[in-house]
Amino acid sequence: MASRASKTLPNVMDRLKFLAEFLRSPLKVGSPIATSSRTIERLLAEVEWSNTRCFLEYGPGTGEFTRYILDHLPRDAELIVIESDTDLANHLRDTIKDKRLTVHTDSAVRARTILGNKSAGQVDYILSGIPFSSLGMLQRRQIADDASMLLRPEGKFLAYQVRRSIENHLHAHFRKVRRQRVWLNLPPYHLYVCSMPRADRPPPSRQAIADRSERKCRSLR
Ligand SMILES: C[S@@+](CC[C@H](N)C(=O)[O-])C[C@H]1O[C@@H](n2cnc3c(N)ncnc32)[C@H](O)[C@@H]1O
């Protein structure tokens, strides 16, 4: 699906901005260059776009994944991104004009507070590029715990990581965790696809049940 965001292709300015932020905080940004388009396509091949209503992204940086998501996301869906670096978050607001996109300048550790309790069990996909090795043990666990609470039962947590520091937490919070090594990316990444969240959620509201059956109808059309 074409969107206004697709007109804003990653450019030299994005690359320079990304490199500048990496030089300023290497541990938090985690990589000197943004993810390659091949890696983006490979990880996001996991997404069933027509059924997606709510997509959450952590650590969008200069927005390489963000643009791809907006190019494929249905018109009535939403993309919420959480970026802790103020300059990068402002850069995203300035360069991607799309009413489906909401940018929060905050830490992904606060995702559940940002989205509010009514979002529990409502998110279709969470994509994370934040370097988990830069976070403490409790924060890593918090992110995996929140992800399993926020995702709907059929939802997926997707992540691209240089290290494997989040893996134990993913196994603790999802019944199915797949890992794939991608060497043709600088730096080489581990790609994670996690499904079947283990969260003990409250029973779904009537609205959530209605939304789910609407989704099912759409997928059969
Ligand atoms: C490896 S970069 C990924 C950037 C981009 N999405 C890409 O495709 O390459 C990690 C990003 O996560 C952000 N970040 C780091 N810690 C974060 C946190 N706790 N919450 C939200 N964003 C965070 C960094 O500022 C940086 O933009």
Ligand as a Chemical Component Dictionary entry (heavy atoms), coordinates in Angstrom:
data_LIG
# 
_chem_comp.id                   LIG 
_chem_comp.type                 NON-POLYMER 
_chem_comp.pdbx_formal_charge   0 
_chem_comp.three_letter_code    LIG 
# 
loop_
_chem_comp_atom.comp_id 
_chem_comp_atom.atom_id 
_chem_comp_atom.alt_atom_id 
_chem_comp_atom.type_symbol 
_chem_comp_atom.charge 
_chem_comp_atom.model_Cartn_x 
_chem_comp_atom.model_Cartn_y 
_chem_comp_atom.model_Cartn_z 
_chem_comp_atom.pdbx_ordinal 
LIG C1  C1  C 0  20.039 -0.140 16.710 1  
LIG S1  S1  S 1  19.185 1.422  16.714 2  
LIG C2  C2  C 0  17.865 0.964  15.632 3  
LIG C3  C3  C 0  17.502 2.115  14.738 4  
LIG C4  C4  C 0  16.690 1.810  13.505 5  
LIG N1  N1  N 0  15.358 1.343  13.856 6  
LIG C5  C5  C 0  17.343 0.836  12.546 7  
LIG O1  O1  O 0  16.626 0.212  11.798 8  
LIG O2  O2  O -1 18.529 0.684  12.491 9  
LIG C6  C6  C 0  18.463 1.506  18.332 10 
LIG C7  C7  C 0  17.500 2.669  18.563 11 
LIG O3  O3  O 0  16.868 2.460  19.842 12 
LIG C8  C8  C 0  16.811 3.699  20.552 13 
LIG N2  N2  N 0  16.699 3.334  21.985 14 
LIG C9  C9  C 0  17.685 2.883  22.817 15 
LIG N3  N3  N 0  17.184 2.600  24.038 16 
LIG C10 C10 C 0  15.842 2.857  23.972 17 
LIG C11 C11 C 0  14.758 2.744  24.905 18 
LIG N4  N4  N 0  14.951 2.297  26.152 19 
LIG N5  N5  N 0  13.511 3.100  24.503 20 
LIG C12 C12 C 0  13.283 3.530  23.238 21 
LIG N6  N6  N 0  14.262 3.675  22.304 22 
LIG C13 C13 C 0  15.532 3.332  22.663 23 
LIG C14 C14 C 0  18.092 4.407  20.141 24 
LIG O4  O4  O 0  18.023 5.800  20.379 25 
LIG C15 C15 C 0  18.156 4.042  18.647 26 
LIG O5  O5  O 0  17.416 4.945  17.877 27 
# 
loop_
_chem_comp_bond.comp_id 
_chem_comp_bond.atom_id_1 
_chem_comp_bond.atom_id_2 
_chem_comp_bond.value_order 
_chem_comp_bond.pdbx_ordinal 
LIG C1  S1  SING 1  
LIG S1  C2  SING 2  
LIG S1  C6  SING 3  
LIG C2  C3  SING 4  
LIG C3  C4  SING 5  
LIG C4  N1  SING 6  
LIG C4  C5  SING 7  
LIG C5  O1  DOUB 8  
LIG C5  O2  SING 9  
LIG C6  C7  SING 10 
LIG C7  O3  SING 11 
LIG C7  C15 SING 12 
LIG O3  C8  SING 13 
LIG C8  N2  SING 14 
LIG C8  C14 SING 15 
LIG N2  C9  SING 16 
LIG N2  C13 SING 17 
LIG C9  N3  DOUB 18 
LIG N3  C10 SING 19 
LIG C10 C11 SING 20 
LIG C10 C13 DOUB 21 
LIG C11 N4  SING 22 
LIG C11 N5  DOUB 23 
LIG N5  C12 SING 24 
LIG C12 N6  DOUB 25 
LIG N6  C13 SING 26 
LIG C14 O4  SING 27 
LIG C14 C15 SING 28 
LIG C15 O5  SING 29 
# 
